[in-house]
């Protein structure tokens, strides 16, 4: 996500990651989450995407919202 991505693209990356998180965890209970190492890794990666994209959003847009 480095480079010259604009805020719109970063927000789209956040939205896509959140859609995946929701679909991966829909109907999942805590024990099923704990028992699935691959799922936990995937969720961590998706949360990293959200965090990195959010951190790179312009200060102007952050101040606006």
C-alpha atoms as one frame of an Amber mdcrd trajectory, in Angstrom:
protein
   0.000   0.000   0.000   2.959   2.280  -0.345   3.459   4.782  -3.056   1.132
   7.430  -4.315  -2.214   5.941  -3.434  -4.898   8.496  -2.784  -7.234   8.634
   0.162 -10.047   7.120  -1.884  -7.929   4.046  -2.683  -6.821   3.673   0.925
 -10.410   3.868   2.133 -11.360   1.240  -0.436  -8.598  -1.047   0.905  -9.995
  -0.555   4.407 -13.521  -1.314   3.223 -12.434  -4.461   1.376 -10.477  -5.730
   4.375 -13.460  -5.143   6.668 -15.759  -6.996   4.258 -13.374  -9.971   4.367
 -13.121  -9.854   8.162 -16.896  -9.852   8.442 -17.307 -12.743   6.011 -14.563
 -14.804   7.689 -16.047 -14.342  11.171 -19.769 -14.434  10.423 -21.311 -17.109
  12.636 -17.946 -17.995  14.154 -17.740 -18.613  17.873 -14.713 -17.890  20.016
 -13.569 -21.511  20.276 -13.711 -21.984  16.508 -11.626 -18.827  16.169  -9.055
 -20.056  18.685  -8.861 -23.469  17.030  -8.164 -22.073  13.541  -4.598 -20.779
  13.363  -4.819 -19.979   9.648  -7.941 -17.892  10.196  -6.261 -15.989  13.018
  -3.281 -15.214  10.776  -5.576 -14.068   7.974  -7.459 -11.788  10.348  -4.222
 -10.310  11.683  -3.114  -9.556   8.120  -6.431  -7.921   7.303  -6.212  -5.790
  10.445  -2.687  -4.776   9.412  -4.069  -3.652   6.066  -6.690  -1.564   7.855
  -4.120  -0.022  10.188  -1.582   0.771   7.499  -4.188   2.276   5.199  -5.699
   4.332   8.005  -2.286   5.630   9.066  -1.559   6.775   5.515  -4.758   8.775
   5.049  -3.967  12.438   4.569  -4.082  14.728   7.595  -6.534  16.927   5.681
  -9.060  14.114   5.389  -8.477  13.069   9.007  -9.179  16.608  10.184 -12.270
  16.848   7.991 -13.784  13.708   9.499
